[in-house]
Amino acid sequence: MNGPILEMIEGASFAFELLWADESGAPIDLTGCVARFVICPAVSSRALVSCSSGDGSVVLGGPAGTIAVTVAPERTAGLYSDSWKGARYEIRVEFAGGEVSSLLRGAVSMEAALTH
């Protein structure tokens, strides 16, 4: 796993943005790509949360190489459980030609909401 630990609170908005660049620092052109952000339990590939460029919760910045992910509160509301212990995430980008890159992976920490 190469990414930071994402710290989320059940039923709260969560968002982040990253820049995908090559070794020289030039942005990777994401024009025509699709992307998916998924959170899965430690022992399963069954998604706890799934966001994509198709549903608008992942926004690709084309030639700027940016990827913005927004997890709306309703995607985690009422979902806190033992399934979140050891949960992990991945961002995948698929290019128009079919090449798929696993861009970022890491651990997720979910805290139970104090109010509902």
N, C-alpha and C positions, 0 to 999 in steps of 0.2 A: 504494500500500500504506500502510495507516494504523496497523498494529500493531507491537509490538515484535518484535525478532528472537528467535525461540525457539531455545534452545541445548539440543540433546539429545545423549545418548550412546547408541550402539547397544546394545540389549538391556537398558537400564536403565529403571526406571519414570520417567514424566514426567507431571506434573499441574499444572494451573493453574485459577484461578477468576476470573471477571470479573463485574461488575455492569453491566447495561444499564439506563440511566436516561435520562429525557428532558432537555430543556434546563434545566428548573427543578430537576433532581436527583431527581425522583420515579422510583422503579423502574418499568420496563415489565413489565406482568403477562404472564408466559409460560405461564399455565395453558392447557392444551390444545394447546400448540405442540410441534413436533418440531424437533430440531436435529441438525446434522451438522458434524463437524470433519474436514477432509481435508487431506492433505499431498500435493502433486504435484511432479514434476520441473519444471525451468524451461521445458522445451520440449514439455510434454505435459500432458494432463488425466487421464492414467492415474494412479490413486491409488497412492502408496507406502504410505500409512496412511489408514485410514478409520474413524472412530468416530461413533457416533450415539446419540441418546436411545433408539432402538429396541433397541440391544444393551446399554444400561446404561453405556456408557463416556462418555456426556455426560448430565449430570444437570441438569435445569432446576428452578429454585427457585420456580416459580409466581409469586405476587404479589411476592415479594422481588426478582425480576428477576435472580437469579444464574444463571450458567452455569458448571458445573464439568466440566472435561475431564480424563480420565485415560487415558493411553496405557500399557497394560500392557507389560512387558518383551518378551513374546513377539511383540508387533506390530512390533518393530524388530530383534529378534535375528537376526543373520546377514544383515541387509539392507544394511549399509553398502556403497556403491558410488559410482561417478561420477554416478549418477542423483540423488544428494543434493546435488550442486553446483548452487547456485542454486535449490534447492527452495523452494516457497512453500506457505503454508497459507491456509485460509479457514474461517470459521465462518458457517454459514447457519442462519437460523431461519425455519420456516414456521408461519404461524398457521392456525388451523382454517378460516378463510375463504379460504385459498389464497394470501394475501399472503406473499411470500418476501423476507426481508431478508438481505443480505450484511453481517453485523455487523462482522467483523474480518478483515483480510487482512494478511499480512506474509511475511517470509523465515524460513527454517528453516536452522539450522546443525546438521549431524550429525557427531559425532566417532566414529571407530572405537573399539570396546571394546578395552581393553588385556588383558583376560582373558575367557575364554569358558567 
